[in-house]
Amino acid sequence: HNFDEIKKKDIRVGDIVEIQRAGDVIPQVIKVIKKNIDRTPLLSIPKYCPVCKSKTIKENEEAVVRCLNAINCKAQILGQLKHFVSKKALNIEGFGEKQLIQLWELDYVKTYTDIFKLEKYKKKIIQLEGWGQLSFKNLLEACEFSKKIQFDKFIYALGIRYVGETISTLLAREFINITNLKNYNNIDSVLTNIDGLGPKVTHSITNYFNDKNNKKTIIELSEILDIKPHKKPNLNNKFNGKNIVFTGKLLSLSRDEAKQLTLQLGAKILNAVSTNTDFLICGEKPGSKVVKAKNLNIKILS
């Protein structure tokens, strides 16, 4: 599922492979079952971005190949916007990739703040294919509803490299509210004192907040959105400071909802079971994580 794995397992076009569900339902290739008789050349890493034609880079110790044009690459801009409106971020219902591309190409949505200024294009948008009075009204209502957002979700929505849900929560705990985050001039000195942030993550966050355009975006968004301060977790609950792993389908709530509740209780969420795991929360049809947890004598919760 990435160039390193393709090379390691010698996967070529036309091969029959065995895959398994992994991570967030990524179809991970386990092995080649039957090699294609006509062995095509091994896939080479693209030297240029297929979208903007800028040079690509594959950094040391990273599996992914990245386009260097972070500012003007259409695919990266749309990717950032898609992340911003996604379920784990602002959760704007009915604002999918198709709608984003359509409005981006019409120059109606180019930045995060443009999403909340669509009213002025109402007459033009309702005439577009796939739109109408009702669908546009629903979109505006979804945008309005999304304005109330927790501080950690807001940080996550910004799409800072290496900053996922767990690190967003760590930052929210440290800064408490958006006012503190905006007013810190030397953010690097604060980040070095946060347990759980490595140098790579710290460098990425520092670079993001040192960028004038990013600072401007945060200030503009803080004036549009109602960003709720971070609530300090009850330190007496059993999950505070613990490492949690999830497996299987949960019955009473979604995985994302469960993760949010867990983070609010002061826990850290890990992807894999290890000796550092405190609890494995197990739903229906769990995977191999249960076996590993039992072997390591890790507490399993329903």
Buried (B, 14 or more C-beta within 10 A) or exposed (E): BEBEEBEEEEBBEEBEBEEEEBEEEEEEBEEBEEBEEEEEEEEEEEEEBEEBEBEBEEEEEEEEBBBEBEEEBBEBBBBBBBBBBBEBBBBBBEBEEEBBBBBBEEEBBEBBBBBBEBEEBBEEBBEBEEBEEEBBEBBBEBBEEBBEBBBBBBBBBBBBEBBEBBBBBBBBBBBBBBEBBEEBEEBBEBBEEBEEBEEEBBBBBBEBBEEEEBEEBBEBBBEBBEBBBBEEBEEEEEBEEBBBBBBBEBEEEEBEEBBBEBBBBBBBBBEEBEEEBBBBBBBEEBEEBBEBBEEEEBEBEE
